[in-house]
């Protein structure tokens, strides 16, 4: 194939770069990539990633209907599962699925036979898809940071990426299984099945919880001063700092832009964790100060997230806290007995979404 005549060598700086692209195009074309697909990946600057993408996929041979039939699953459930996982859903008659997709659909059928309600299973799939999407993005960034070097031509870089993917994939399954088991153990240690739940056959999603938010002060203004890459690093470092600060019973629920959401069954460890997080940020030279808000009460725990009054109150208290301080509700203060903290009156605050002013207290170490 005359790649120069096809216009696929345009814009390359020298003969070495053109030779490298020819080798890569020849190799991909020999493996079955058509001219139009090659045009697309070149135009989208994805040529270097094409060998990895091919290694992770399988030859397209099935439609969605054929996958559903062979996996013994309704077509609607198959497409709903893909949407829940955050994956694209082509037309039912498009022949875009391969053997790996069929194998995954059969695994889904076996999972379904355990007896879970479809609606609940799809909610869990959404949580899984969101987590896996972030993990995939993070892995891509890790590989790029590690193996992208100045002066590498496209052929060498493409094969470097492919080799890394081939080394990582056999490890991914056992590693994810191990991490999942560890987290499930943690969940089971803090969970319980009450007598009432056993009698009724229903799990009550509502439980007493202590919720906190901690956010970066002046993050919006900081965005006007820093490049986007540095701004992302500042926000991303927050989850790392939280990991250093948290007591064992305090869990990081999620990172929301420039804030982290935390939850704990007890107020003492939560106040300790938020104070420590604020202190760590203060000691980190050049890092923006943090502020935090803590509230407690009955909250709904559903599909890995939390909802309810204490969640809203903790968020509002955070927005009213001064830099490097922790505001807590009266219920949090009253729930701590003998812990090494002092609480000063921060006054009653009118908070959005709350009809009456909320009495807040500033937490400090004794």
C-alpha positions in Angstrom: 0.0 0.0 0.0 1.3 3.4 -0.9 0.6 5.3 2.3 2.1 8.5 1.0 -0.3 8.5 -1.9 -3.2 7.8 0.5 -2.2 10.9 2.5 -1.5 9.1 5.7 2.1 10.3 6.0 1.3 14.0 5.9 2.6 16.3 8.7 5.4 14.0 9.8 8.7 15.8 10.4 11.4 13.6 8.9 12.1 10.4 7.0 12.6 8.5 10.3 9.1 9.4 11.4 7.6 8.5 8.0 9.4 5.1 7.9 8.1 4.3 11.4 4.5 5.2 10.4 4.8 3.0 7.3 5.9 0.0 9.4 3.0 0.5 11.8 0.4 1.0 9.0 1.8 -2.0 7.1 1.5 -4.2 10.3 -2.0 -3.1 11.2 -3.2 -3.4 7.6 -1.8 -7.0 7.4 -3.6 -7.8 10.7 -6.9 -6.8 9.1 -7.4 -3.1 9.7 -9.1 -1.5 6.6 -8.0 1.6 4.9 -10.9 3.7 6.2 -10.3 2.6 9.8 -6.7 3.5 9.4 -7.6 6.9 8.1 -9.8 7.4 11.1 -7.2 6.5 13.7 -4.6 8.7 12.0 -7.0 11.6 11.8 -7.8 11.2 15.5 -4.2 10.8 16.5 -5.0 7.3 17.8 -2.7 5.3 15.5 -0.2 4.6 18.3 -3.0 3.2 20.5 -4.4 0.9 17.8 -2.2 -2.1 18.6 -3.3 -2.0 22.2 -7.0 -1.6 21.3 -6.8 -4.6 19.0 -5.0 -6.7 21.7 -7.8 -6.0 24.1 -10.7 -6.7 21.7 -11.7 -9.6 19.6 -12.8 -9.9 16.0 -16.2 -8.4 15.3 -18.6 -11.2 14.2 -21.8 -11.0 16.2 -24.8 -8.7 16.5 -26.3 -7.8 19.8 -29.2 -10.2 19.1 -26.8 -13.1 18.4 -24.9 -12.3 21.6 -28.2 -12.3 23.6 -29.4 -15.5 22.0 -26.1 -17.5 22.6 -25.8 -16.1 26.1 -29.4 -17.0 26.9 -30.3 -13.4 27.9 -33.0 -11.0 26.7 -31.7 -8.5 24.2 -33.1 -5.7 26.3 -31.2 -6.9 29.4 -28.0 -7.2 27.4 -28.2 -3.6 26.2 -29.3 -2.3 29.6 -26.3 -4.0 31.2 -23.9 -2.3 28.7 -25.5 1.1 29.3 -25.3 0.6 33.1 -21.6 -0.2 32.7 -21.1 3.0 30.8 -20.3 1.2 27.5 -21.5 2.3 24.1 -24.6 0.4 22.7 -24.5 0.1 18.9 -27.5 -0.7 16.8 -29.0 -4.2 17.4 -28.0 -5.3 13.8 -24.5 -3.9 13.8 -21.9 -6.8 13.7 -19.5 -5.3 16.2 -19.2 -7.8 19.0 -16.6 -10.5 19.4 -15.8 -13.7 21.4 -14.8 -11.7 24.4 -18.2 -9.9 24.4 -19.9 -13.2 24.2 -17.9 -14.6 27.1 -18.7 -11.5 29.2 -22.4 -11.8 28.4 -22.4 -15.5 29.6 -20.7 -14.4 32.8 -23.5 -11.9 33.2 -26.1 -14.6 32.8 -24.4 -16.7 35.4 -24.3 -13.7 37.8 -28.0 -13.2 37.1 -28.8 -16.8 38.0 -27.7 -16.1 41.6 -31.2 -14.6 42.1 -30.6 -10.8 42.2 -33.3 -8.5 41.0 -32.5 -7.1 37.6 -33.1 -3.5 38.7 -30.7 -3.9 41.7 -28.1 -5.7 39.7 -28.1 -2.8 37.1 -27.5 -0.3 39.9 -24.5 -2.3 41.1 -23.3 -2.4 37.4 -23.5 1.4 37.3 -21.3 1.6 40.3 -18.8 -0.9 38.8 -18.8 0.9 35.5 -18.0 4.2 37.1 -15.2 2.7 39.2 -13.7 0.8 36.3 -13.9 3.8 34.0 -11.8 5.8 36.5 -9.4 2.9 37.0 -8.9 2.6 33.2 -8.3 6.3 32.8 -5.8 6.2 35.7 -4.0 3.2 34.2 -3.7 4.9 30.9 -2.2 8.0 32.5 0.2 5.8 34.5 1.4 4.0 31.4 1.8 7.3 29.5 3.7 9.0 32.3 6.0 6.0 32.6 6.8 4.9 29.0 6.3 8.1 26.9 9.8 9.5 26.2 11.1 12.3 24.0 12.0 11.2 20.5 10.2 7.8 20.4 8.8 7.1 17.0 5.2 5.9 16.5 6.2 2.3 15.8 8.3 1.9 18.9 5.8 3.7 21.2 2.9 1.6 19.8 4.7 -1.6 20.5 5.9 -0.5 23.9 2.3 0.2 24.9 1.1 -3.1 23.5 3.8 -5.1 25.4 2.9 -3.3 28.6 -0.8 -4.1 28.0 0.0 -7.8 27.4 2.0 -7.9 30.7 -0.7 -6.1 32.7 -3.8 -7.9 31.5 -3.0 -11.4 33.1 -2.4 -9.6 36.4 -5.5 -7.5 36.3 -8.0 -10.2 37.1 -6.3 -11.7 40.2 -5.4 -8.2 41.4 -8.9 -6.8 41.1 -10.3 -10.0 42.8 -7.9 -9.6 45.7 -8.8 -5.9 46.2 -12.5 -6.6 45.9 -12.2 -9.3 48.6 -10.4 -7.0 50.9 -12.9 -4.2 50.6 -15.8 -6.7 51.0 -14.2 -7.9 54.2 -14.1 -4.3 55.4 -17.8 -3.8 54.6 -18.8 -7.0 56.3 -16.9 -6.0 59.5 -18.9 -2.8 59.8 -22.2 -4.2 58.7 -24.8 -6.1 60.6 -28.2 -7.9 60.0 -30.6 -6.9 62.7 -33.3 -9.1 64.1 -36.0 -6.9 62.5 -34.3 -7.2 59.1 -34.2 -10.9 59.5 -37.9 -11.1 60.4 -39.0 -8.7 57.6 -36.6 -10.0 55.0 -35.7 -6.5 54.1 -32.5 -4.5 54.5 -33.1 -1.0 55.9 -31.0 1.5 53.9 -31.4 4.1 56.7 -28.8 4.2 59.4 -27.0 6.5 61.8 -24.0 8.1 60.2 -21.5 10.8 60.7 -20.8 12.6 57.4 -18.1 15.2 56.5 -17.0 17.2 53.6 -13.6 18.9 53.2 -12.9 21.2 50.3 -10.1 23.4 49.0 -10.4 27.0 49.8 -10.2 29.4 46.8 -10.1 26.6 44.3 -12.2 28.6 41.8 -9.8 31.6 42.0 -6.9 29.2 41.7 -8.2 28.0 38.4 -7.6 31.4 37.0 -4.0 31.3 38.0 -2.8 27.8 37.2 -2.7 25.7 34.0 -5.3 23.0 33.7 -2.8 20.2 34.3 -1.6 21.7 37.6 -5.1 22.4 38.7 -6.0 18.8 38.2 -3.0 17.7 40.2 -4.0 20.0 43.1 -7.5 18.5 43.2 -6.3 14.9 42.7 -3.8 15.3 45.6 -6.7 15.8 48.0 -7.7 12.1 47.9 -4.1 11.2 48.7 -4.0 13.6 51.7 -7.3 12.1 52.9 -5.9 8.6 52.7 -3.1 9.7 55.0 -5.5 11.4 57.5 -8.3 8.9 57.9 -8.9 6.9 61.0 -9.7 3.2 60.3 -13.4 3.6 60.8 -13.6 6.6 58.5 -14.3 5.9 54.8 -13.6 8.0 51.8 -16.9 7.9 49.9 -15.9 9.9 46.9 -13.9 12.8 45.4 -16.2 15.6 44.1 -14.1 18.1 42.1 -12.3 20.0 44.8 -13.9 18.2 47.8 -13.9 14.8 49.5 -16.9 13.2 51.2 -16.2 11.1 54.3 -18.5 8.8 56.4 -18.0 7.1 59.8 -20.3 5.4 62.3 -18.9 7.5 65.2 -18.2 11.2 65.6 -14.9 11.0 67.4 -12.8 9.3 64.6 -14.5 11.7 62.1 -13.5 14.8 64.0 -10.0 13.5 64.5 -9.7 12.7 60.7 -11.0 16.1 59.5 -8.7 18.0 61.9 -5.8 15.9 60.8 -6.6 16.4 57.1 -6.7 20.2 57.6 -3.4 20.0 59.5 -1.7 18.0 56.8 -2.8 20.4 54.1 -1.4 23.3 56.2 2.0 21.6 56.4 2.1 21.0 52.7 4.0 24.0 51.3 2.2 25.7 48.5 -1.0 23.6 48.9 -4.3 25.5 49.4 -5.9 25.4 52.9 -8.8 23.1 53.5 -12.0 23.6 55.4 -14.4 21.0 56.7 -17.9 20.5 58.0 -19.2 17.5 60.0 -22.8 16.5 60.8 -24.6 13.3 62.0 -28.0 11.8 61.9 -30.1 9.3 60.0 -28.8 8.9 56.4 -29.7 6.6 53.5 -26.9 4.3 52.3 -27.6 3.1 48.9 -25.3 1.6 46.1 -22.1 2.9 47.7 -23.4 6.5 48.2 -25.1 8.4 51.0 -28.1 10.7 51.0 -30.1 12.6 53.6 -30.1 15.5 56.0 -26.6 15.0 57.6 -25.1 14.9 54.1 -26.7 18.2 53.1 -25.8 19.7 56.5 -22.2 18.7 56.4 -21.9 20.2 52.9 -23.5 23.5 54.0 -21.3 23.7 57.1 -18.2 23.2 54.9 -19.2 26.1 52.8 -19.5 28.4 55.9 -16.2 27.2 57.6 -13.2 29.5 57.6 -9.9 28.3 56.0 -8.2 25.6 58.0 -11.1 25.1 60.4 -13.7 22.4 61.0 -17.3 23.2 61.8 -19.5 20.6 63.4 -23.2 20.4 64.3 -24.4 20.4 67.9 -25.2 16.7 67.5 -21.6 15.9 66.6 -20.3 17.9 69.6 -22.7 16.2 72.0 -21.8 12.8 70.7 -18.1 13.1 71.7 -17.4 12.2 75.3 -14.0 12.5 76.8 -12.2 12.9 73.4 -9.3 15.3 73.2 -11.2 18.1 71.4 -12.5 21.5 72.3 -15.5 23.2 70.7 -16.1 26.9 70.5 -19.4 28.5 69.7 -19.5 29.5 66.0 -23.1 30.9 66.3 -26.3 30.0 64.6 -26.0 30.0 60.8 -28.7 30.3 58.1 -28.0 27.5 55.7 -29.5 27.0 52.3 -32.2 24.2 52.4 -32.7 24.5 56.2 -35.7 26.4 57.5 -34.2 27.2 60.9 -30.7 28.5 61.7 -28.3 25.7 62.6 -26.1 26.0 65.7 -22.5 25.3 64.6 -19.3 24.8 66.7 -15.7 25.1 65.7 -13.7 22.0 66.6 -10.1 22.1 67.9 -7.6 19.9 69.6 -7.8 20.2 73.4 
